[in-house]
Amino acid sequence: MVLQPDDNDLKLITTMVEREELLRSFGIDHLIIQPFDNEFYRISATEFVRDQLMQKIGMKTLVIGYDHHFGRNREGSYKDLEEMAPVYGFRLEEINEQVINHIAVSSTKVRKALLEGDIDSANQLLGHRFSFRGKVVMGDKIGRTLGFPTANIEIPEAYKLVPAEGIYAVQIRIGQQLKKGMLYIGTRPVVNGKSLRIEVNIFEFDQEIYNQEIQVMFVSRIRGDLPFTDINALKEKMKEDKVIATKLLS
């Protein structure tokens, strides 16, 4: 996915596969994915409605967010659609601003909450638990020496947003199994780690799942990443983390 050729900063909350799954869960029967190439980018708002929605799809009803803009240079608005509806013969419905706990829902606010580790707020705004999928890859097995074996997760999409560093209470879907666990995101400073790692300790689970894809669903954040003085201090803290995670997941 390319949003801007030289812009690697923007991370997406949901991948295309995740969006498809969410729409399917809502009972959507048909989904059209339109490549956003240079030709499509140049289509005006009127051309989009007339040629794409009416002629190609045969649209009867259009449901649109209150602040949505579309067409070349985002020129089209809800007001424009109100004028087009009687001309092209479609019904128009507007989704009003959604407010949860006095906060207007927006992708910007969800993204900010995730980057700050505020999973509780992010989940409330999303209406479901934030999650990601990844492949289980070989690690250095340090977790086993601590008594907390972990599955190291590699997320294939570079543009997928990863929450703030720290420890999280999570649910893990492995095939048809749904397990509980705690997830670590960080650089592992206690062992002088440099690169970001994503590792999940799956409770009451001892199967080999290397190269399998798993889904991690975030329930709540337990704490941020801490600079422990030694491995034993980390081990004791992880015991406390598991107690908290177990309560959060009960």
C-alpha positions in Angstrom: 0.0 0.0 0.0 1.4 3.4 -1.0 -0.1 6.6 0.4 2.8 8.9 -0.5 5.9 7.4 -2.1 8.3 9.0 0.3 6.1 9.0 3.4 6.6 6.0 5.8 5.4 7.7 8.9 1.6 7.1 8.7 0.6 3.8 10.1 -2.8 2.3 9.5 -5.0 1.0 12.3 -6.5 -1.8 10.2 -5.0 -3.6 7.2 -7.1 -4.4 4.1 -7.6 -8.0 5.3 -8.7 -6.9 8.7 -11.2 -4.4 7.1 -12.6 -7.2 5.0 -13.1 -9.4 8.1 -14.8 -6.5 10.0 -17.2 -5.8 7.1 -18.0 -9.5 6.7 -18.8 -9.6 10.5 -21.3 -6.8 10.0 -23.2 -8.8 7.3 -21.9 -7.0 4.2 -22.5 -9.1 1.2 -20.4 -7.4 -1.5 -17.1 -5.4 -1.2 -15.5 -3.5 -4.1 -11.8 -2.6 -3.6 -10.9 0.2 -6.0 -7.1 0.7 -6.8 -6.3 4.3 -6.1 -4.0 5.0 -9.0 -3.2 8.3 -10.8 -6.1 7.9 -13.2 -8.6 7.4 -10.4 -7.1 10.2 -8.4 -8.0 12.7 -11.1 -11.7 11.8 -11.2 -13.9 14.7 -10.1 -16.6 14.4 -7.5 -19.3 14.5 -10.1 -17.6 12.0 -12.4 -17.2 9.6 -9.4 -20.9 9.7 -8.6 -22.1 9.6 -12.2 -19.7 7.2 -13.7 -18.5 5.0 -10.8 -21.5 4.8 -8.4 -24.4 5.2 -10.8 -23.4 3.8 -14.2 -21.0 1.0 -13.0 -22.6 -0.1 -9.7 -26.2 1.1 -10.1 -26.3 2.7 -6.6 -29.7 3.2 -5.0 -28.7 4.5 -1.6 -25.5 6.2 -0.4 -24.6 6.3 3.3 -21.8 8.8 4.1 -20.1 10.3 7.1 -20.9 13.8 8.1 -17.4 15.1 7.3 -16.5 12.9 4.4 -15.0 14.5 1.2 -14.3 12.8 -2.1 -13.2 13.3 -5.6 -10.2 15.2 -7.0 -8.7 17.4 -4.3 -11.4 16.3 -1.9 -13.8 18.7 -3.7 -17.0 16.7 -3.1 -18.9 17.1 0.2 -22.3 16.1 1.7 -23.8 19.3 0.4 -22.8 18.4 -3.1 -24.3 15.0 -2.7 -27.6 16.6 -1.6 -27.7 18.4 -4.9 -26.7 15.3 -7.0 -29.2 12.9 -5.3 -32.4 14.2 -7.1 -30.4 14.6 -10.4 -29.2 11.0 -10.5 -32.0 9.4 -8.5 -30.4 8.0 -5.4 -31.3 8.2 -1.7 -28.8 9.9 0.6 -28.2 9.1 4.3 -25.8 10.9 6.6 -23.9 9.3 9.6 -23.7 11.9 12.3 -20.7 12.5 14.4 -20.2 9.6 16.9 -19.3 10.6 20.4 -18.1 8.2 23.1 -17.4 9.5 26.6 -17.6 13.0 25.4 -14.9 12.3 22.7 -15.7 12.5 19.0 -14.6 9.3 17.3 -11.9 9.7 14.6 -9.1 7.6 13.3 -6.6 10.3 14.5 -7.8 9.9 18.1 -7.7 6.1 17.9 -4.2 6.2 16.5 -3.1 8.7 19.2 -4.5 6.5 21.9 -2.7 3.4 20.6 0.6 5.2 20.2 0.3 6.3 23.9 -0.6 2.8 25.0 -4.1 3.8 26.0 -5.7 0.5 24.8 -8.9 1.0 26.9 -9.7 4.3 25.1 -8.7 3.0 21.7 -11.0 -0.1 22.1 -13.9 2.1 23.2 -13.5 4.4 20.2 -13.1 1.5 17.8 -16.1 -0.5 19.1 -14.0 -3.6 19.2 -10.6 -4.8 20.4 -7.6 -3.5 18.4 -5.7 -6.5 17.0 -3.0 -7.5 14.6 -1.9 -10.7 12.8 1.6 -12.0 12.5 3.7 -15.0 11.8 5.5 -16.8 14.7 9.2 -16.7 14.1 12.3 -18.1 15.8 13.6 -16.1 18.7 16.6 -16.4 21.0 14.5 -18.2 23.7 15.4 -15.9 26.5 11.8 -16.1 27.7 12.2 -19.8 28.5 15.1 -19.1 30.8 12.8 -16.7 32.7 10.0 -19.2 33.0 7.9 -17.3 30.5 8.4 -18.8 27.0 7.2 -16.4 24.3 6.2 -16.6 20.7 8.0 -14.0 18.7 5.7 -12.3 16.2 6.6 -10.8 12.9 4.0 -8.5 11.3 4.1 -8.7 7.5 2.7 -5.2 6.8 5.2 -2.5 7.4 2.4 0.1 7.5 0.4 -1.6 10.4 0.4 0.5 13.5 2.0 -1.1 16.6 1.0 0.3 20.0 3.4 1.9 22.5 6.1 -0.2 24.1 5.1 -2.1 27.2 3.2 -5.1 28.6 -0.4 -5.9 27.6 -3.1 -8.3 28.6 -4.2 -10.0 25.4 -6.2 -12.7 23.8 -4.6 -14.9 21.1 -6.3 -16.7 18.3 -4.4 -19.8 17.1 -6.4 -21.6 14.5 -9.7 -22.4 16.2 -8.2 -21.9 19.7 -8.7 -18.7 21.8 -6.0 -18.4 24.5 -5.1 -15.8 27.1 -1.7 -14.2 27.6 0.5 -11.2 28.0 2.3 -9.4 25.2 5.6 -7.5 25.3 6.5 -4.7 22.8 9.9 -3.2 23.2 13.6 -3.4 22.7 14.5 -5.6 25.7 16.9 -3.1 27.4 17.8 -5.6 30.1 19.6 -7.7 27.5 20.9 -4.6 25.6 18.4 -5.2 22.8 18.3 -2.7 19.9 15.5 -3.6 17.6 11.8 -3.6 18.4 10.4 -7.0 19.4 6.9 -8.3 19.8 6.7 -11.3 22.0 3.6 -13.0 23.5 3.6 -15.4 26.5 0.5 -17.7 26.0 -0.9 -19.0 29.2 -1.4 -22.8 29.6 0.0 -23.5 26.1 3.0 -25.6 25.1 2.6 -26.4 21.4 5.1 -25.6 18.7 3.6 -22.9 16.4 6.6 -21.7 14.4 5.7 -20.2 11.0 2.0 -20.2 11.9 -0.1 -17.0 11.7 -1.7 -15.9 15.0 -4.0 -13.0 15.9 -3.4 -10.9 19.0 -6.3 -8.9 20.4 -5.5 -6.2 23.0 -7.5 -6.1 26.2 -5.6 -3.6 28.3 -2.1 -2.3 29.0 -0.4 -3.4 32.2 2.6 -1.1 32.2 5.3 0.5 30.1 8.7 -1.0 29.3 11.1 -0.6 32.3 14.9 -0.5 32.5 15.5 -3.4 34.9 18.9 -3.8 36.5 19.2 -7.5 36.0 17.3 -10.6 34.8 16.1 -11.6 38.2 14.4 -8.2 38.7 12.7 -8.7 35.4 11.6 -12.2 36.3 10.0 -11.1 39.5 8.2 -8.2 37.7 6.9 -10.6 35.1 5.3 -12.8 37.8 3.4 -9.7 39.0 2.5 -8.9 35.4 1.0 -12.3 34.9 -1.2 -11.9 38.0 -2.5 -8.6 36.7 -3.1 -10.0 33.2 -4.9 -13.0 34.6 -7.3 -10.7 36.5 -7.8 -8.4 33.5 -8.7 -11.4 31.3 -10.9 -13.2 33.8 
